[in-house]
Amino acid sequence: VPQNDSVVAGGGAIEMELSKYLRDYSRTIPGKQQLLIGAYAKALEIIPRQLCDNAGFDATNILNKLRAKHAQVGRGVGS
């Protein structure tokens, strides 16, 4: 059986990283565009939030931990 050592991040990791990137980017833009990009970043977090809810976890607590991990480690951290 051939083995593949590449890993695909799951558990909302991609959405959390995109959300982080967009939040950081939105802070560099003045005006209404900043609000729109921030809202889109928040909307991306619905996916990991729903995964937490479906698994019976406290979504707010898990998302706060995920945000902290993405700030420290970066990509690949999922719920």
N, C-alpha and C positions, 0 to 999 in steps of 0.2 A: 504494500500500500504506500503510494507516494505521500510524503508529508510536505505541507506548505507552511513555512514559518511566518508568513505575513499575517498581520492582525487587522481586523476591521473594528474600529471603535463602535460600540453600541450603547444602549441604555440612555440615549439622549446626549451623548458626548458631542456629536457634531453640532447639534442645535445649541448646546451650551457654549461651545467655542465660537460659533457664528454670532450668538447673542453678545458675548463678551467683546468680540471684534467690533460689532456695530455700535455697542454702547460707547466704547472708547472713541470710535470714529465720530459719533454724534457730538461728542464734547468739543470737537474742533470746528464745528459748523454753527454759524449764528442763525437765528431766526426760526421760522416754522419748520424748516427741513430738519433741524435738530430734534424737534418733537416727533416728527414722522419717523425718523430713523430709530429713535428711542422706543417708539411704540412697536415698530416692527421687531426690534430686538426682544422686547418683552413678549411679543406674540410667539416667537420661536421657543420660548421656555414652556409653552403649553404642552409640548410633546413630552419632555421629561417629567413635568408635573403630573400629567395623566398616567404615565408609567408608574410613578410613585403611588398615586391614588389607587390604581388597579392592583398594585402589590400589597396595599394595606398599610403603607408607610405614611408618616407625617411629611407631606410634600414640601411644606415651607421649610422645615428643618433640613431635609435632604437637599433642596435647591440651594439653600444658604451654604451648606457644606460643599456642594458642587461648584458654586461660584468661587469659593475660597480656594479649592483645589485647582481650578482653571487659572486662577490668578498666580498660584505658586508653580504648578507643574506644567500647565498648558494643555495641549490636546490629549485626547484619549481617555479622559476620565468620564465615566458614565454612572448612571444610578443603578 
